Amino acid sequence: MGGKIACFVVLCMLMVVPYASGAFSCGQVQAGVVKCLPYLQNRGPVGQCCDVVKGLITSAKTTQDRRTACSCLKSAASIIKGIDMSKAASLPAMCGVKSPFKISLSTDCTKVQ
């Protein structure tokens, strides 16, 4: 039930996020988070989550993109219940990529370069 609610919340967020052509958006981040939920909520294996993490880091090309990704991840993590933040924080290293920011609710996204 919790997974269905989380997916519904993310889908609702996707519908209200404005899409600027060519711009990095919260919609992209949140769509990826859905694929990681089983792992992040201790309900399944990492699955496609590494592909999501690698794609997110690769597509966040500018400082503003990285700040947007950071803010969107924090927002999703605070809305979706049951996310294991230690698993979220360790995902980049586990997937073999370097994140430009720490995945944490305490990260100041305005300082992300």
N, C-alpha and C positions, 0 to 999 in steps of 0.2 A: 504494500500500500504506500509506504514512504517513497519508494522509487517512482511510483506513478505520480505522486504529488510533486516530487522534485522535477520530473520531466515536464509536467504541466506548467510549473512555475517558470522553467527555462523557456518553454515554448511561448508562454505569455510575454516574457521579456523580449524574445526574438521579434514578436509582432509589433512591439512598440518602439523598437530601436530604429532610428532613421538610418537609411543606407545612403552614404555619399558615394558617388561612383569612384572607384579606385581607392577609397579610403579604408583604413583598417577599422573594423567596427566591433562593438561588444557582441553583436550577433555571431560573428566568426568565433570568438572566444567561447561564448556560451554553448554554441553548437558542439564544440569540441569537448567541453566539460561533461556534456551528457554521455559521451562515449567513455569517459573515465569514471563515471559514478559507481559502477559495480566495484571497481578497485578501491576508489577513495572512500567508499562506505563499507569496506570490508565484506563485500558480498560476492567477490569474484576475482579472477586473475587480472593482470594488467591489460591483457588483450590489445586493443588498438590504441591504447592510451599513449604509448611512446610515439606512434605516428602523429598523434594530435599535438603532443608537446613539441616534437621536432618541427612540425608544420607551423605551429604558432610562433616559435622562436625565429624560424626562417622568414616568415611573412611580416614580422614586426621590424621593418627596415629602418624607420626613423625614430628619433627620440619620442616624438608624439605617439607613434604606434606602440612603442614599448610602455609608455605611461598609460595609454588606453588599455593595453593588455593587462597590465598590473591592476588598474582600477576595476576592470571587468571581472578579473579573477577574484579579487577581494569581495566584490559585490556578490558574485555567485556563491562564494564560500560562506558568506554571512547569511544568505537567504536559504540555501539548500541545507537541510538538517542532516547530521550524521557524517559529515566529511571529516576524515582523519587528517588533520592538518600536518602531522608529521609525515604522512605518506605523500601529501601534496608537495611539501617542501623538498622531499627527496626525489621526486619524479625526474627533474632534469638530469641529475647525476646518474640515476638508475637507467635512464634512457641514453646516456652517453652524450649529452649536450650541455653547454654552459648557458645558464639563464642570466640575462642582464639584471635581474632583480631576484630577491629572495621571495619565494611564494609563502607569504605569511600575512595574517590579518593585521600585523603591526608594521608592515612595510609602508614607508611614506612614498607613495607613487609619484609625487611631484618632484622627487629627487632622483628618479630613475633617469639614467642617461642612455 
